[in-house]
Amino acid sequence: MDSGLIKLGIVGVGKIVRDQHLPAISKNADFELVAAASRNATIEGVQNFRTIQEMLDNGPKLDAVALCMPPQYRYQAARYALSKGVHVLLEKPPGATVSEVVQLADLAKQNSLSLFATWHSRCGAAVNKAKQLLAGKSIESASVVWREDVRKWHPDQEWIWQAGGLGVFDPGINGLSILTYLLPEPAFVTHSSLSFPANKAAPIAASMRFTTSSGLPIDLEFDWRQSGGEVWDIHFQTDEGELLISEGGGSVSLSGNRIEVEESNEYEVIYQRFAEIIRAGESDVDLAPLALTADAFLLGDREIVDAF
């Protein structure tokens, strides 16, 4: 497309949109937010619609949309946008299944459009610094610990407990997105144990073991029953000491010594990247975190725990 402003619509106006997307869009000179679609909310200063179909059929001309509704509903919305010649940004996780996102990537390519499957935690201030620090080191083992309180982060959000909502993997996939970005080779699941509340269709906790083709051992623990502060840590044991990424990608230390990094905003980086791939006529769709999540469900031993 030309060098003019990218006219953007946003779909699914919830907490993450107000807290992260709107401030990031307002700071990006490549985008102009002109429309929103949501069944339960509106955005001041733009044209508002109830559905993406209404927005694309009857609203202002759009170049791109950001889809921020629950993952179970993204496929049809993304497919409709791509059929209308509109570039698409997908909040994480990019969909409810791997195969639907593969189809969307193929459709975007057929229509010469950009599809962006975002992983905001990869844009944390310390993640690229960690990648630099790991370069040239031999990784001996890795572990991911992702614990938080679901009552704090997803209050009254029933969709997240439904099939396709991922349960504890909704936050845990953030850790997976960092892990897969930093590992020198692909990983695969060898064991998975999932804890399902008696009254829910998605897990509240999970423990897993991954490995790589070279035999690197990786342990993961996700838990939504955390009380107190969050634990969002990734440990790499290397031949030169332990590298720890903490605060969900916000800080990094090596052998106990915190490394200074320049501050950055994850969602500002995401929209910079979205503009970049639109201008270049490319897509950015890395499915590794979602594929590993799907594999954890496929191999998972299921334990029924107390109702939540």
VEXMAR-592979 format. One record per residue (C-alpha): x, y, z. Coordinates in steps of 0.02 Angstrom, whole numbers, padded with zeros to 5 digits, always signed. Example, Ala and Ser with C-alpha at 12.3 -4.5 7.8 and 13.67 -1.06 7.14 Angstrom:
% VEXMAR-592979
+00615-00225+00390;+00684-00053+00357;
//
This chain:
% VEXMAR-592979
+00000+00000+00000;+00052+00182-00014;+00138+00283+00123;-00023+00363+00188;-00105+00329+00355;-00167+00152+00382;-00352+00165+00421;-00383+00044+00565;-00536-00036+00644;-00533-00132+00809;-00649-00275+00853;-00688-00330+01031;-00677-00182+01149;-00626-00249+01319;-00497-00218+01453;-00345-00265+01348;-00401-00146+01210;-00423+00001+01329;-00266-00035+01430;-00147-00080+01289;-00210-00065+01110;-00284+00109+01114;-00132+00194+01196;-00014+00105+01076;-00116+00153+00923;-00125+00334+00979;+00065+00342+00985;+00091+00264+00814;+00101+00388+00670;+00063+00251+00541;-00114+00217+00602;-00276+00311+00616;-00410+00224+00718;-00575+00261+00631;-00696+00123+00684;-00734-00006+00817;-00850-00155+00830;-00910-00227+00994;-01073-00296+01062;-01048-00221+01234;-00940-00064+01220;-00895+00085+01112;-00742+00194+01085;-00762+00380+01091;-00716+00480+00936;-00736+00341+00807;-00882+00259+00717;-00949+00113+00819;-01037-00045+00760;-01099-00205+00841;-01012-00328+00724;-00863-00334+00608;-00982-00369+00463;-01077-00206+00498;-00913-00112+00516;-00839-00175+00352;-01000-00167+00252;-01069+00000+00313;-00925+00091+00397;-00779+00196+00336;-00652+00122+00216;-00527+00019+00317;-00354-00043+00273;-00331-00154+00426;-00419-00225+00578;-00357-00281+00749;-00458-00430+00813;-00465-00433+01003;-00619-00538+01039;-00602-00711+01123;-00505-00835+01013;-00658-00945+00982;-00731-00807+00873;-00577-00746+00778;-00578-00864+00629;-00742-00806+00552;-00702-00624+00587;-00528-00638+00511;-00591-00733+00361;-00722-00600+00328;-00595-00460+00342;-00473-00546+00224;-00615-00576+00100;-00645-00387+00103;-00464-00347+00063;-00416-00294+00240;-00254-00334+00332;-00278-00425+00498;-00194-00419+00668;-00237-00562+00787;-00221-00541+00975;-00142-00689+01062;-00181-00830+01052;-00213-00809+00865;-00356-00934+00861;-00442-01077+00948;-00354-01208+00839;-00194-01222+00740;-00279-01274+00578;-00392-01121+00569;-00243-01003+00583;-00151-01102+00448;-00303-01076+00335;-00304-00890+00373;-00120-00875+00330;-00153-00962+00163;-00300-00847+00128;-00197-00692+00168;-00061-00751+00048;-00188-00787-00090;-00259-00612-00070;-00089-00524-00053;-00135-00464+00121;-00042-00460+00287;-00089-00574+00432;-00003-00541+00598;-00014-00669+00739;+00048-00566+00886;+00142-00628+01039;+00155-00475+01150;+00269-00554+01281;+00405-00576+01150;+00410-00387+01142;+00455-00370+01327;+00602-00256+01362;+00717-00396+01417;+00676-00531+01289;+00789-00475+01147;+00927-00440+01273;+00908-00618+01335;+00923-00683+01157;+01087-00587+01139;+01150-00654+01306;+01108-00834+01258;+01200-00822+01092;+01359-00926+01100;+01312-01010+01264;+01271-01194+01284;+01097-01218+01360;+01092-01367+01478;+00909-01356+01534;+00763-01236+01541;+00606-01211+01643;+00452-01100+01637;+00349-01055+01790;+00190-00953+01756;+00079-00928+01909;-00055-00796+01932;-00226-00771+02009;-00365-00795+01881;-00483-00692+01990;-00371-00541+01965;-00333-00558+01780;-00493-00633+01711;-00636-00589+01829;-00805-00650+01770;-00738-00700+01598;-00830-00864+01570;-00769-00884+01390;-00594-00923+01453;-00659-01078+01543;-00749-01143+01389;-00679-01260+01256;-00559-01157+01150;-00533-01028+01286;-00373-01119+01341;-00394-01095+01528;-00225-01074+01614;-00141-01086+01444;-00209-00912+01402;-00074-00834+01513;+00043-00984+01500;+00056-00965+01312;+00145-00801+01345;+00285-00899+01428;+00284-01021+01282;+00298-00877+01158;+00457-00816+01245;+00528-00992+01263;+00504-01037+01080;+00579-00870+01025;+00736-00898+01129;+00768-01084+01105;+00901-01123+00974;+00797-01268+00906;+00613-01320+00904;+00540-01408+01057;+00405-01539+01072;+00297-01605+01214;+00341-01771+01297;+00225-01765+01448;+00079-01660+01506;-00034-01664+01659;-00186-01550+01660;-00296-01506+01810;-00478-01469+01765;-00599-01396+01892;-00750-01510+01908;-00864-01375+01835;-00752-01309+01695;-00702-01364+01519;-00527-01289+01526;-00381-01322+01646;-00337-01217+01797;-00160-01288+01809;-00036-01388+01705;+00134-01468+01722;+00231-01521+01568;+00396-01587+01505;+00465-01534+01336;+00624-01584+01246;+00714-01541+01084;+00795-01648+00950;+00961-01633+01042;+00881-01689+01206;+00871-01523+01299;+00757-01548+01452;+00624-01415+01482;+00500-01414+01626;+00345-01304+01632;+00221-01263+01768;+00065-01156+01744;-00056-01118+01886;-00203-01000+01902;-00225-01026+02090;-00081-00912+02142;-00108-00802+02294;+00002-00650+02316;+00112-00585+02176;+00127-00659+02004;+00271-00773+01954;+00314-00758+01769;+00488-00833+01756;+00591-00924+01626;+00755-01004+01680;+00896-01058+01564;+01039-01154+01643;+01192-01126+01534;+01376-01169+01537;+01405-00990+01597;+01275-00986+01736;+01088-00961+01750;+00997-00836+01641;+00830-00785+01718;+00694-00691+01626;+00565-00627+01750;+00416-00508+01759;+00345-00590+01602;+00488-00529+01495;+00517-00364+01585;+00685-00403+01664;+00835-00518+01640;+00979-00571+01750;+01133-00678+01723;+01207-00776+01869;+01105-00668+01989;+01160-00502+01915;+01020-00399+01841;+01058-00333+01666;+01003-00158+01622;+00888-00146+01471;+00803-00003+01383;+00619+00009+01426;+00493-00029+01290;+00304-00050+01278;+00251-00220+01211;+00099-00158+01116;+00190-00009+01041;+00314-00134+00969;+00171-00241+00903;+00093-00096+00807;+00263-00044+00740;+00283-00220+00673;+00106-00224+00602;+00139-00065+00503;+00305-00135+00445;+00234-00296+00373;+00087-00205+00292;+00208-00085+00204;+00317-00233+00152;+00171-00341+00092;+00218-00482+00212;+00137-00587+00348;+00205-00638+00519;+00123-00798+00582;+00226-00903+00704;+00118-01046+00766;+00245-01132+00880;+00167-01074+01046;-00008-01124+00992;+00051-01291+00920;+00139-01336+01083;-00019-01290+01180;-00121-01404+01068;+00005-01545+01093;-00004-01522+01282;-00192-01552+01270;-00168-01703+01155;-00044-01788+01273;-00120-01724+01435;-00166-01838+01579;-00324-01760+01652;-00352-01737+01838;-00518-01671+01903;-00495-01549+02047;-00613-01449+02156;-00744-01345+02066;-00697-01164+02038;
//
